[in-house]
Amino acid sequence: MCTKYDAQHEAEAAMKRAAASEGADRQRLIEIALAWFQLARDRRDDERTD
């Protein structure tokens, strides 16, 4: 899969933004970060099987 996004970097950035946020925004950003972390993990797994 070719993409210009670095999922690990995006996840870390979302977690930093979550740490600086409060309430519903914090929860939303944590969920976004978790999705990016899962994408990064899936990509690493795909690279290992290729």
C-alpha positions in Angstrom: 0.0 0.0 0.0 1.4 3.4 -1.0 0.5 6.3 1.2 2.0 9.7 2.2 0.8 9.3 5.8 3.1 8.0 8.6 0.5 6.3 10.8 2.9 6.2 13.8 3.6 9.9 13.5 -0.1 10.7 13.2 -0.9 8.6 16.3 1.7 10.4 18.4 0.6 13.8 17.2 -3.1 12.9 18.1 -2.0 11.8 21.6 -0.1 15.0 22.1 -3.2 17.0 21.1 -5.3 14.8 23.4 -3.0 15.5 26.3 -3.5 19.2 25.8 -7.3 18.9 25.5 -10.2 18.4 27.8 -13.5 16.7 27.9 -15.1 15.4 24.7 -12.3 16.7 22.6 -9.8 14.7 24.6 -11.8 11.5 24.2 -12.3 12.0 20.5 -8.5 12.6 20.0 -7.7 9.5 22.0 -10.0 7.4 19.8 -8.4 8.9 16.7 -4.9 8.1 18.1 -5.9 4.5 18.8 -7.1 4.2 15.2 -3.8 5.5 13.9 -1.9 3.1 16.2 -3.9 0.2 14.9 -3.2 1.2 11.3 0.5 1.5 12.1 0.4 -2.0 13.7 -1.5 -3.5 10.8 1.0 -2.0 8.3 4.0 -3.4 10.3 2.3 -6.8 10.3 1.7 -6.6 6.5 5.4 -5.8 6.0 6.5 -8.8 8.0 4.4 -11.2 5.9 5.5 -9.8 2.5 
